Amino acid sequence: MKLKSIYLRMLAIGLVLIMTMELHAQQYCDSLKKEIPAFCKLLDDDARVEFPKDYAKIAACMEIDSVTEMLLGYDMVKMKALQLQKVKSRLFTYGDWMDMVVELKTSKEYRNAVQMMELVQNKINRADWDQLLKLMKESMLPSHLEALELDRVEKMLFDPKNKGKKFIDVMEHIK
């Protein structure tokens, strides 16, 4: 009986510690939302160096995946920060950035990018290529599609020497 009582006390202490840590983490995230990211206070070269560190701070409060980092890269976030400053006459904060991430993750562009990232991990096949083309056409501007020279890419992908390879393995070597 005494052993059971000790275990229950240890469990209660553990739960209190976990709740305290979660509260502290939530307070950190709430206060972070009001701060101005360091990259916003620096000139371009230094800002680019600081940008991943700022992203890491956000990642402590919410899930940031590679698709999010790709779609909300330095140039995009900087543009949004400048736009906010111009339109609302205030500085960009981590909270604004977090809102951008939440908004992005509900967008069709994000879902398409996630799907494309999954497809390029597959072995080269016509059905997946057709799906990739469809997703690219939905997500990209015609001028960007032209710049990709998709006809040339398709020829390279379906070259007999690339049989059995994954899309990503061939695409990494396309310039």
CNS distance restraints for C-alpha pairs under 8 A (distance, minus, plus):
assign (resid   1 and name CA) (resid   5 and name CA) 6.41 0.50 0.50
assign (resid   2 and name CA) (resid   6 and name CA) 6.35 0.50 0.50
assign (resid   3 and name CA) (resid   7 and name CA) 6.30 0.50 0.50
assign (resid   4 and name CA) (resid   8 and name CA) 6.18 0.50 0.50
assign (resid   5 and name CA) (resid   9 and name CA) 6.26 0.50 0.50
assign (resid   6 and name CA) (resid  10 and name CA) 6.18 0.50 0.50
assign (resid   7 and name CA) (resid  11 and name CA) 6.08 0.50 0.50
assign (resid   8 and name CA) (resid  12 and name CA) 6.15 0.50 0.50
assign (resid   9 and name CA) (resid  13 and name CA) 6.15 0.50 0.50
assign (resid  10 and name CA) (resid  14 and name CA) 6.08 0.50 0.50
assign (resid  11 and name CA) (resid  15 and name CA) 6.17 0.50 0.50
assign (resid  12 and name CA) (resid  16 and name CA) 6.25 0.50 0.50
assign (resid  13 and name CA) (resid  17 and name CA) 6.21 0.50 0.50
assign (resid  14 and name CA) (resid  18 and name CA) 6.19 0.50 0.50
assign (resid  15 and name CA) (resid  19 and name CA) 6.10 0.50 0.50
assign (resid  16 and name CA) (resid  20 and name CA) 6.08 0.50 0.50
assign (resid  17 and name CA) (resid  21 and name CA) 6.14 0.50 0.50
assign (resid  18 and name CA) (resid  22 and name CA) 6.16 0.50 0.50
assign (resid  19 and name CA) (resid  23 and name CA) 6.09 0.50 0.50
assign (resid  20 and name CA) (resid  24 and name CA) 6.11 0.50 0.50
assign (resid  21 and name CA) (resid  25 and name CA) 6.12 0.50 0.50
assign (resid  22 and name CA) (resid  26 and name CA) 6.09 0.50 0.50
assign (resid  23 and name CA) (resid  27 and name CA) 6.11 0.50 0.50
assign (resid  24 and name CA) (resid  28 and name CA) 6.15 0.50 0.50
assign (resid  25 and name CA) (resid  29 and name CA) 6.25 0.50 0.50
assign (resid  25 and name CA) (resid  61 and name CA) 7.71 0.50 0.50
assign (resid  26 and name CA) (resid  30 and name CA) 6.07 0.50 0.50
assign (resid  26 and name CA) (resid  61 and name CA) 7.80 0.50 0.50
assign (resid  27 and name CA) (resid  31 and name CA) 6.12 0.50 0.50
assign (resid  28 and name CA) (resid  32 and name CA) 5.97 0.50 0.50
assign (resid  29 and name CA) (resid  33 and name CA) 6.27 0.50 0.50
assign (resid  29 and name CA) (resid  60 and name CA) 7.93 0.50 0.50
assign (resid  29 and name CA) (resid  61 and name CA) 5.71 0.50 0.50
assign (resid  30 and name CA) (resid  34 and name CA) 7.39 0.50 0.50
assign (resid  31 and name CA) (resid  35 and name CA) 7.06 0.50 0.50
assign (resid  32 and name CA) (resid  94 and name CA) 6.29 0.50 0.50
assign (resid  32 and name CA) (resid  95 and name CA) 7.22 0.50 0.50
assign (resid  33 and name CA) (resid  93 and name CA) 6.26 0.50 0.50
assign (resid  33 and name CA) (resid  94 and name CA) 4.71 0.50 0.50
assign (resid  33 and name CA) (resid  95 and name CA) 3.80 0.50 0.50
assign (resid  33 and name CA) (resid  96 and name CA) 7.43 0.50 0.50
assign (resid  33 and name CA) (resid  98 and name CA) 7.75 0.50 0.50
assign (resid  34 and name CA) (resid  93 and name CA) 5.80 0.50 0.50
assign (resid  34 and name CA) (resid  94 and name CA) 6.47 0.50 0.50
assign (resid  34 and name CA) (resid  95 and name CA) 6.15 0.50 0.50
assign (resid  35 and name CA) (resid  93 and name CA) 5.35 0.50 0.50
assign (resid  35 and name CA) (resid  94 and name CA) 5.92 0.50 0.50
assign (resid  35 and name CA) (resid  95 and name CA) 7.75 0.50 0.50
assign (resid  36 and name CA) (resid  40 and name CA) 6.97 0.50 0.50
assign (resid  36 and name CA) (resid  41 and name CA) 7.99 0.50 0.50
assign (resid  36 and name CA) (resid  91 and name CA) 7.08 0.50 0.50
assign (resid  36 and name CA) (resid  92 and name CA) 6.10 0.50 0.50
assign (resid  36 and name CA) (resid  93 and name CA) 4.36 0.50 0.50
assign (resid  36 and name CA) (resid  94 and name CA) 6.08 0.50 0.50
assign (resid  37 and name CA) (resid  41 and name CA) 7.39 0.50 0.50
assign (resid  37 and name CA) (resid  54 and name CA) 6.11 0.50 0.50
assign (resid  37 and name CA) (resid  92 and name CA) 7.62 0.50 0.50
assign (resid  37 and name CA) (resid  93 and name CA) 6.13 0.50 0.50
assign (resid  37 and name CA) (resid  94 and name CA) 5.98 0.50 0.50
assign (resid  38 and name CA) (resid  42 and name CA) 6.98 0.50 0.50
assign (resid  38 and name CA) (resid  47 and name CA) 7.47 0.50 0.50
assign (resid  38 and name CA) (resid  50 and name CA) 6.61 0.50 0.50
assign (resid  38 and name CA) (resid  51 and name CA) 7.55 0.50 0.50
assign (resid  38 and name CA) (resid  54 and name CA) 6.72 0.50 0.50
assign (resid  39 and name CA) (resid  43 and name CA) 7.96 0.50 0.50
assign (resid  39 and name CA) (resid  46 and name CA) 7.46 0.50 0.50
assign (resid  39 and name CA) (resid  47 and name CA) 4.25 0.50 0.50
assign (resid  39 and name CA) (resid  48 and name CA) 6.98 0.50 0.50
assign (resid  39 and name CA) (resid  49 and name CA) 7.99 0.50 0.50
assign (resid  39 and name CA) (resid  50 and name CA) 5.36 0.50 0.50
assign (resid  39 and name CA) (resid  51 and name CA) 5.41 0.50 0.50
assign (resid  39 and name CA) (resid  54 and name CA) 7.21 0.50 0.50
assign (resid  40 and name CA) (resid  47 and name CA) 6.86 0.50 0.50
assign (resid  40 and name CA) (resid  78 and name CA) 7.63 0.50 0.50
assign (resid  40 and name CA) (resid  81 and name CA) 7.92 0.50 0.50
assign (resid  40 and name CA) (resid  92 and name CA) 7.68 0.50 0.50
assign (resid  41 and name CA) (resid  47 and name CA) 7.57 0.50 0.50
assign (resid  42 and name CA) (resid  46 and name CA) 5.95 0.50 0.50
assign (resid  42 and name CA) (resid  47 and name CA) 5.05 0.50 0.50
assign (resid  43 and name CA) (resid  47 and name CA) 5.65 0.50 0.50
assign (resid  44 and name CA) (resid  48 and name CA) 6.11 0.50 0.50
assign (resid  45 and name CA) (resid  49 and name CA) 6.69 0.50 0.50
assign (resid  46 and name CA) (resid  50 and name CA) 6.32 0.50 0.50
assign (resid  47 and name CA) (resid  51 and name CA) 5.92 0.50 0.50
assign (resid  48 and name CA) (resid  52 and name CA) 7.68 0.50 0.50
assign (resid  48 and name CA) (resid  74 and name CA) 6.91 0.50 0.50
assign (resid  49 and name CA) (resid  53 and name CA) 7.90 0.50 0.50
assign (resid  50 and name CA) (resid  54 and name CA) 6.44 0.50 0.50
assign (resid  51 and name CA) (resid  55 and name CA) 6.30 0.50 0.50
assign (resid  51 and name CA) (resid  74 and name CA) 6.80 0.50 0.50
assign (resid  52 and name CA) (resid  56 and name CA) 6.21 0.50 0.50
assign (resid  53 and name CA) (resid  57 and name CA) 6.58 0.50 0.50
assign (resid  54 and name CA) (resid  58 and name CA) 6.70 0.50 0.50
assign (resid  55 and name CA) (resid  59 and name CA) 6.20 0.50 0.50
assign (resid  56 and name CA) (resid  60 and name CA) 6.46 0.50 0.50
assign (resid  57 and name CA) (resid  61 and name CA) 7.24 0.50 0.50
assign (resid  58 and name CA) (resid  62 and name CA) 6.24 0.50 0.50
assign (resid  58 and name CA) (resid  64 and name CA) 7.79 0.50 0.50
assign (resid  58 and name CA) (resid  94 and name CA) 7.27 0.50 0.50
assign (resid  58 and name CA) (resid  98 and name CA) 7.04 0.50 0.50
assign (resid  59 and name CA) (resid  63 and name CA) 5.66 0.50 0.50
assign (resid  59 and name CA) (resid  64 and name CA) 5.52 0.50 0.50
assign (resid  64 and name CA) (resid  68 and name CA) 6.14 0.50 0.50
assign (resid  64 and name CA) (resid  69 and name CA) 7.05 0.50 0.50
assign (resid  65 and name CA) (resid  69 and name CA) 6.45 0.50 0.50
assign (resid  66 and name CA) (resid  70 and name CA) 6.05 0.50 0.50
assign (resid  67 and name CA) (resid  71 and name CA) 6.11 0.50 0.50
assign (resid  67 and name CA) (resid 110 and name CA) 7.28 0.50 0.50
assign (resid  67 and name CA) (resid 113 and name CA) 6.73 0.50 0.50
assign (resid  67 and name CA) (resid 114 and name CA) 6.45 0.50 0.50
assign (resid  68 and name CA) (resid  72 and name CA) 5.72 0.50 0.50
assign (resid  68 and name CA) (resid 101 and name CA) 7.08 0.50 0.50
assign (resid  68 and name CA) (resid 104 and name CA) 7.60 0.50 0.50
assign (resid  68 and name CA) (resid 105 and name CA) 7.59 0.50 0.50
assign (resid  68 and name CA) (resid 110 and name CA) 7.56 0.50 0.50
assign (resid  69 and name CA) (resid  73 and name CA) 5.49 0.50 0.50
assign (resid  71 and name CA) (resid  76 and name CA) 7.71 0.50 0.50
assign (resid  71 and name CA) (resid 110 and name CA) 7.72 0.50 0.50
assign (resid  72 and name CA) (resid  76 and name CA) 5.57 0.50 0.50
assign (resid  72 and name CA) (resid  77 and name CA) 5.95 0.50 0.50
assign (resid  72 and name CA) (resid 101 and name CA) 7.78 0.50 0.50
assign (resid  73 and name CA) (resid  77 and name CA) 6.20 0.50 0.50
assign (resid  74 and name CA) (resid  78 and name CA) 5.96 0.50 0.50
assign (resid  75 and name CA) (resid  79 and name CA) 6.05 0.50 0.50
assign (resid  76 and name CA) (resid  80 and name CA) 6.26 0.50 0.50
assign (resid  77 and name CA) (resid  81 and name CA) 6.06 0.50 0.50
assign (resid  77 and name CA) (resid  97 and name CA) 7.53 0.50 0.50
assign (resid  78 and name CA) (resid  82 and name CA) 6.21 0.50 0.50
assign (resid  79 and name CA) (resid  83 and name CA) 6.06 0.50 0.50
assign (resid  80 and name CA) (resid  84 and name CA) 6.04 0.50 0.50
assign (resid  81 and name CA) (resid  85 and name CA) 6.20 0.50 0.50
assign (resid  81 and name CA) (resid  91 and name CA) 7.39 0.50 0.50
assign (resid  81 and name CA) (resid  92 and name CA) 5.18 0.50 0.50
assign (resid  82 and name CA) (resid  86 and name CA) 6.19 0.50 0.50
assign (resid  82 and name CA) (resid  92 and name CA) 7.78 0.50 0.50
assign (resid  83 and name CA) (resid  87 and name CA) 6.03 0.50 0.50
assign (resid  84 and name CA) (resid  88 and name CA) 5.53 0.50 0.50
assign (resid  84 and name CA) (resid  89 and name CA) 7.07 0.50 0.50
assign (resid  84 and name CA) (resid  90 and name CA) 6.95 0.50 0.50
assign (resid  84 and name CA) (resid  91 and name CA) 7.25 0.50 0.50
assign (resid  84 and name CA) (resid  92 and name CA) 6.59 0.50 0.50
assign (resid  85 and name CA) (resid  89 and name CA) 4.79 0.50 0.50
assign (resid  85 and name CA) (resid  90 and name CA) 4.89 0.50 0.50
assign (resid  85 and name CA) (resid  91 and name CA) 5.37 0.50 0.50
assign (resid  85 and name CA) (resid  92 and name CA) 6.62 0.50 0.50
assign (resid  86 and name CA) (resid  90 and name CA) 7.66 0.50 0.50
assign (resid  92 and name CA) (resid  96 and name CA) 6.28 0.50 0.50
assign (resid  92 and name CA) (resid  97 and name CA) 7.69 0.50 0.50
assign (resid  93 and name CA) (resid  97 and name CA) 6.48 0.50 0.50
assign (resid  94 and name CA) (resid  98 and name CA) 6.06 0.50 0.50
assign (resid  95 and name CA) (resid  99 and name CA) 6.14 0.50 0.50
assign (resid  96 and name CA) (resid 100 and name CA) 6.28 0.50 0.50
assign (resid  97 and name CA) (resid 101 and name CA) 6.42 0.50 0.50
assign (resid  98 and name CA) (resid 102 and name CA) 6.31 0.50 0.50
assign (resid  99 and name CA) (resid 103 and name CA) 6.09 0.50 0.50
assign (resid 100 and name CA) (resid 104 and name CA) 5.95 0.50 0.50
assign (resid 101 and name CA) (resid 105 and name CA) 6.17 0.50 0.50
assign (resid 102 and name CA) (resid 106 and name CA) 6.76 0.50 0.50
assign (resid 103 and name CA) (resid 107 and name CA) 6.66 0.50 0.50
assign (resid 104 and name CA) (resid 109 and name CA) 7.72 0.50 0.50
assign (resid 104 and name CA) (resid 110 and name CA) 6.24 0.50 0.50
assign (resid 105 and name CA) (resid 110 and name CA) 5.78 0.50 0.50
assign (resid 105 and name CA) (resid 111 and name CA) 7.49 0.50 0.50
assign (resid 106 and name CA) (resid 110 and name CA) 7.14 0.50 0.50
assign (resid 106 and name CA) (resid 111 and name CA) 7.75 0.50 0.50
assign (resid 107 and name CA) (resid 111 and name CA) 6.59 0.50 0.50
assign (resid 108 and name CA) (resid 112 and name CA) 6.03 0.50 0.50
assign (resid 109 and name CA) (resid 113 and name CA) 6.15 0.50 0.50
assign (resid 109 and name CA) (resid 139 and name CA) 5.89 0.50 0.50
assign (resid 110 and name CA) (resid 114 and name CA) 6.17 0.50 0.50
assign (resid 111 and name CA) (resid 115 and name CA) 6.17 0.50 0.50
assign (resid 112 and name CA) (resid 116 and name CA) 6.09 0.50 0.50
assign (resid 112 and name CA) (resid 135 and name CA) 5.95 0.50 0.50
assign (resid 112 and name CA) (resid 136 and name CA) 8.00 0.50 0.50
assign (resid 112 and name CA) (resid 139 and name CA) 7.08 0.50 0.50
assign (resid 113 and name CA) (resid 117 and name CA) 6.11 0.50 0.50
assign (resid 113 and name CA) (resid 135 and name CA) 7.98 0.50 0.50
assign (resid 114 and name CA) (resid 118 and name CA) 6.32 0.50 0.50
assign (resid 115 and name CA) (resid 119 and name CA) 6.21 0.50 0.50
assign (resid 116 and name CA) (resid 120 and name CA) 6.22 0.50 0.50
assign (resid 116 and name CA) (resid 132 and name CA) 6.04 0.50 0.50
assign (resid 116 and name CA) (resid 135 and name CA) 7.10 0.50 0.50
assign (resid 117 and name CA) (resid 121 and name CA) 6.85 0.50 0.50
assign (resid 118 and name CA) (resid 122 and name CA) 7.30 0.50 0.50
assign (resid 119 and name CA) (resid 128 and name CA) 6.35 0.50 0.50
assign (resid 119 and name CA) (resid 132 and name CA) 7.08 0.50 0.50
assign (resid 119 and name CA) (resid 167 and name CA) 7.93 0.50 0.50
assign (resid 120 and name CA) (resid 166 and name CA) 6.88 0.50 0.50
assign (resid 120 and name CA) (resid 167 and name CA) 4.87 0.50 0.50
assign (resid 120 and name CA) (resid 168 and name CA) 5.16 0.50 0.50
assign (resid 121 and name CA) (resid 166 and name CA) 6.02 0.50 0.50
assign (resid 121 and name CA) (resid 167 and name CA) 6.31 0.50 0.50
assign (resid 121 and name CA) (resid 168 and name CA) 5.94 0.50 0.50
assign (resid 122 and name CA) (resid 128 and name CA) 7.91 0.50 0.50
assign (resid 122 and name CA) (resid 166 and name CA) 5.34 0.50 0.50
assign (resid 122 and name CA) (resid 167 and name CA) 6.35 0.50 0.50
assign (resid 122 and name CA) (resid 168 and name CA) 7.99 0.50 0.50
assign (resid 123 and name CA) (resid 164 and name CA) 6.07 0.50 0.50
assign (resid 123 and name CA) (resid 165 and name CA) 5.44 0.50 0.50
assign (resid 123 and name CA) (resid 166 and name CA) 3.90 0.50 0.50
assign (resid 123 and name CA) (resid 167 and name CA) 6.01 0.50 0.50
assign (resid 124 and name CA) (resid 128 and name CA) 7.35 0.50 0.50
assign (resid 124 and name CA) (resid 129 and name CA) 7.36 0.50 0.50
assign (resid 124 and name CA) (resid 157 and name CA) 6.98 0.50 0.50
assign (resid 124 and name CA) (resid 158 and name CA) 7.49 0.50 0.50
assign (resid 124 and name CA) (resid 163 and name CA) 7.17 0.50 0.50
assign (resid 124 and name CA) (resid 164 and name CA) 6.71 0.50 0.50
assign (resid 124 and name CA) (resid 165 and name CA) 6.14 0.50 0.50
assign (resid 124 and name CA) (resid 166 and name CA) 5.29 0.50 0.50
assign (resid 124 and name CA) (resid 167 and name CA) 5.25 0.50 0.50
assign (resid 125 and name CA) (resid 129 and name CA) 6.27 0.50 0.50
assign (resid 126 and name CA) (resid 130 and name CA) 6.10 0.50 0.50
assign (resid 127 and name CA) (resid 131 and name CA) 6.28 0.50 0.50
assign (resid 128 and name CA) (resid 132 and name CA) 6.07 0.50 0.50
assign (resid 129 and name CA) (resid 133 and name CA) 6.19 0.50 0.50
assign (resid 130 and name CA) (resid 134 and name CA) 6.22 0.50 0.50
assign (resid 131 and name CA) (resid 135 and name CA) 6.20 0.50 0.50
assign (resid 132 and name CA) (resid 136 and name CA) 6.08 0.50 0.50
assign (resid 133 and name CA) (resid 137 and name CA) 6.09 0.50 0.50
assign (resid 134 and name CA) (resid 138 and name CA) 6.32 0.50 0.50
assign (resid 135 and name CA) (resid 139 and name CA) 6.13 0.50 0.50
assign (resid 136 and name CA) (resid 140 and name CA) 5.63 0.50 0.50
assign (resid 136 and name CA) (resid 145 and name CA) 7.58 0.50 0.50
assign (resid 137 and name CA) (resid 141 and name CA) 7.52 0.50 0.50
assign (resid 137 and name CA) (resid 142 and name CA) 7.55 0.50 0.50
assign (resid 137 and name CA) (resid 145 and name CA) 7.37 0.50 0.50
assign (resid 140 and name CA) (resid 144 and name CA) 6.32 0.50 0.50
assign (resid 140 and name CA) (resid 145 and name CA) 6.50 0.50 0.50
assign (resid 141 and name CA) (resid 145 and name CA) 6.39 0.50 0.50
assign (resid 142 and name CA) (resid 146 and name CA) 6.21 0.50 0.50
assign (resid 143 and name CA) (resid 147 and name CA) 6.32 0.50 0.50
assign (resid 144 and name CA) (resid 148 and name CA) 6.50 0.50 0.50
assign (resid 145 and name CA) (resid 149 and name CA) 7.02 0.50 0.50
assign (resid 145 and name CA) (resid 150 and name CA) 7.23 0.50 0.50
assign (resid 146 and name CA) (resid 150 and name CA) 7.28 0.50 0.50
assign (resid 148 and name CA) (resid 153 and name CA) 7.86 0.50 0.50
assign (resid 149 and name CA) (resid 153 and name CA) 6.44 0.50 0.50
assign (resid 150 and name CA) (resid 154 and name CA) 5.95 0.50 0.50
assign (resid 151 and name CA) (resid 155 and name CA) 6.34 0.50 0.50
assign (resid 152 and name CA) (resid 156 and name CA) 6.34 0.50 0.50
assign (resid 153 and name CA) (resid 157 and name CA) 6.13 0.50 0.50
assign (resid 153 and name CA) (resid 171 and name CA) 7.80 0.50 0.50
assign (resid 153 and name CA) (resid 174 and name CA) 7.52 0.50 0.50
assign (resid 154 and name CA) (resid 158 and name CA) 6.16 0.50 0.50
assign (resid 155 and name CA) (resid 159 and name CA) 5.97 0.50 0.50
assign (resid 156 and name CA) (resid 162 and name CA) 7.78 0.50 0.50
assign (resid 156 and name CA) (resid 170 and name CA) 7.71 0.50 0.50
assign (resid 157 and name CA) (resid 162 and name CA) 6.39 0.50 0.50
assign (resid 157 and name CA) (resid 167 and name CA) 7.04 0.50 0.50
assign (resid 157 and name CA) (resid 170 and name CA) 6.50 0.50 0.50
assign (resid 157 and name CA) (resid 171 and name CA) 7.77 0.50 0.50
assign (resid 158 and name CA) (resid 162 and name CA) 6.57 0.50 0.50
assign (resid 158 and name CA) (resid 163 and name CA) 7.12 0.50 0.50
assign (resid 159 and name CA) (resid 163 and name CA) 7.17 0.50 0.50
assign (resid 162 and name CA) (resid 170 and name CA) 7.29 0.50 0.50
assign (resid 165 and name CA) (resid 169 and name CA) 6.59 0.50 0.50
assign (resid 165 and name CA) (resid 170 and name CA) 7.21 0.50 0.50
assign (resid 166 and name CA) (resid 170 and name CA) 6.78 0.50 0.50
assign (resid 167 and name CA) (resid 171 and name CA) 6.01 0.50 0.50
assign (resid 168 and name CA) (resid 172 and name CA) 5.95 0.50 0.50
assign (resid 169 and name CA) (resid 173 and name CA) 7.33 0.50 0.50
assign (resid 170 and name CA) (resid 174 and name CA) 6.98 0.50 0.50
